[in-house]
Amino acid sequence: MTPTDQGGAPGDRIPVWDLPIRLFHWLLVADLAGLWWTATHDDLALHFKLGYAALALLLFRLFWGVAGSDQARFARFLKGPAAVLRHVRHMVAPGPLPLERGHNALGGWAVVVLLLVLLAQVGTGLFAVDDDGMEEGPLAHRVSGAAAKLARRLHHANFTLIQGVVAGHVVAVLFYLVVKRENLVRPMVTGWKRLTFLPADAAAAASGGADRSGWAPRGRAALLAVLAIGLVAGLVAFA
């Protein structure tokens, strides 16, 4: 989307991230920090509980990416190579970036990469067994001992990949803030993006209230969250 000055005053806002996606984001950040801490301090009992929480969060994000708010849907922000290259050219060019209501073309694929490496981490953890065989994932008994040990090795190796992806995410946020003067953190806290101009479609959304924000009903988010939690609870109970 190319920004066109419509005469909007500084401080105008458009809705970007609804409450469910913001809760998902910050709960996942806290959960990942807890998973790292419990892994480095050998608190495997709590580590498994946080792993189940991570799986529930990731399942919810997948559901919300299909049936959630407009900006959160995969179909909305996953774009082809041409759009990605166009965004990269805007990144290296001087001046502000074109306005995006949600993820840009490059950031959308970065979200997919992050979700994939996190799902791989949780998935290998479900089948992993520790060195002495005292602690194991709920599905470890479904595979051979060799496969469970391989899952553990992949689980450890994939964590290094997660660290790299998270570091890249932080660097990108700082790049947008320092170089492009675009704060990506504030909208993930407040839900709204402040503008110095308003493109026509953004102006309509900003003046139309919550019903034109593209945000899905919170009741739908609650039902999908219950579904995600139920699936994880069933996995743990009946594995």
N, C-alpha and C positions, 0 to 999 in steps of 0.2 A: 504494500500500500504506500503510495507516495503522498506525503503530507501537502495539503494545500491550505494556505492561510484563509480562514473564513472570518477573521476579525474577532476571534475569541479572546477574552481578556486573560492576562496572567492569573494563574490560580484555578482556572477551569479544570474540572475533573471528569474522568470517565471511569466506569466500573470495570475492573479487570478480573480479580480473583475473588470468588465467593468463599464463604466461611468453610465449607467442607474441604476445599483444596488447600486453604491456608492451614487448617488443623492437620491435615495429612502431612503437609510439608514440615511443620515444626515438630509434630510428634515423631516423624521419621528421623529428623535430626537428633532429637533427644534419645530415641531408641538406638540409633547407630552409635552414639556416644556411650550409652550404657553397654552395648554389645562389645565395644572395644575395651571398656574398662573391665568388664567381667572376664573377658578372654585373657587379658594381661595379668589379672589377679586370681586366675584359676577358680573363679566362682561359677562353676559350670551349671549348677542348679538354676541360678538366676539367669545365666546366659541362655539356657534353653527357653525359659519363660519369655525373655525379651525377643528371642528368635521367633517364637509363636506370634508375639505381638507384631513383629516386622512382617511376617507372612500375612497376617490379617490386614495390615495397612497396605501392603502391595496388592492384595486381592481387591481391596476397596478401590485403589487407584485404577486398576484395570477396569473394574465395573464403571467407575466414574468417567473413565476415558471413552466409554461407549454410550452411557446413558446419563451423563452428568451435564454440567453447565457448558455453554458454547465454547468458552475459552479453554476448558479442560479436555475437550474431546479430541481424540487422536486424529479424527478425520478433519478437524479444524486446523491443526498446526503441523501435520506431517506433509511436507511439500517435496517436490522433485528437485533434482540436481540444479536445474536452472535457477530456482528460487534461492537455493543455498548459496550458489556462486554469486548471485546478485547481492545477497546480504553481506557476503565476505567483501565484496567490492565497496559496499557502503561503510564497512568497518574500517577499511584502510584509507578511505577518502576523508578529507577534512570535513568538518561540519557535523551537525546532528544526524542521527539515524532517522530513517522514515518511521512514522508512528506505527506501532504494533499494539493491538488490543491485548494480546497474550504472548505466547512464545513466538519468537521469530523463527525463520526457516531453519537456521542453524541450531538454535536452542531447542527446537522441537525434537530433533534427532538426538541431541545430547540427553534429553529426558529419556528417550527410548534406551539409549546405551546404559544410563544409570539404572533404570528399571530392570534391564536384562542382567546386569552384573549382580544386582541385589537379589533377584530371583534365583540366580545360579548359586549365590551364597547360601540362601535359605534352603534351596533344594539339596545341595550337598550336605548341609548340616542335618537334614532329616535322616540321611542314610549313614552318617559318619559315626565311627566309634573311636574312643580315645586310645592312647597307646597301651594302657593296661587293661582295657576292656571293661572298666568299671562304669563308664558313662557312654551312652550311645543315643543316637537320635531315635525317634519313635518308629522309623521304618528300617532301621539297621538290621533287624532280624529277618527282614524280607529278602535280603541279599546275602551273598556269601561273605565270609570274613575278609577275603581279599578285596572285594568290591567296597565293603565298608571302610577299609583302610585307605583305599584309593579315594573315596569320597572325602575322607579327612584331609588327605594331602591336597586335593583340589580345593577344599574349603579354605585351607591356610593360604594356598597360592592365590586364590581369587581375592582374598582380603587385600593383598598388595595391589591388585588391579583396582579394587574399590578405592583405596587410598589415592591412587593416581587420578581416578575419575573425579573424586571429591575435590582434590587439590585443583584440578582443571576448572571445576565449577567455581571455586572461590576466586581463582585468577580471572576468570571471565567476568564475574560480578565486579571485581575491582577495576578491570579494564573499562567496562561500561561506565562505571562511576567516575573514574579519574580522567579517562580520555574522551569519552562521549558525553559526559555529564548526564548520564541517565542512571537514576537510582532504581535498581531492581529489587532491593530489599524492602523499601517502604511499601510498595503495593502488596507484597506478600504478607505484610503486617496489617495494613489498613484495608486492603481490598481495592483501593482506588489509585489511579495514576493522575498526577497533576500535569497540566499542559500549559504552554504559553500560546498555543493556538488550538483550534478545534476543527478537524476535518468534518465534512458534512455529516457522515454517518455517526461519528463520535459525538457530535453536537446533539443529534437526535437522541442518542442513548443517554447522554448526560442530562438532557432536559426531560426525559420521559420517566425517570424514576426507576425503582427496582424492577418493575414489570418489564422494562425494555433493556435490562442490563445484560441479558443472556445468562443470568444466574438461574440454575434449576432450583425447584422447591427443596427446602431442607428436609422435608418428610421423606423424599425419595432418597436423599443421602443417608438418613437414619436407617431406612429399610435395607439399603445396600451394605451399610456398615454391620447391621445385625446378620445379614447373610454371610459376609466375609468372616465375622467372628464365629458364626455357627459352623462354617465349613472347617475352620481351623480346630475348633473344639471337637468336632466329629472326627477329624484326622487323628487328634491326640487320643481320643477315647477309644476309637475302634481300630487303630493301627495294629 
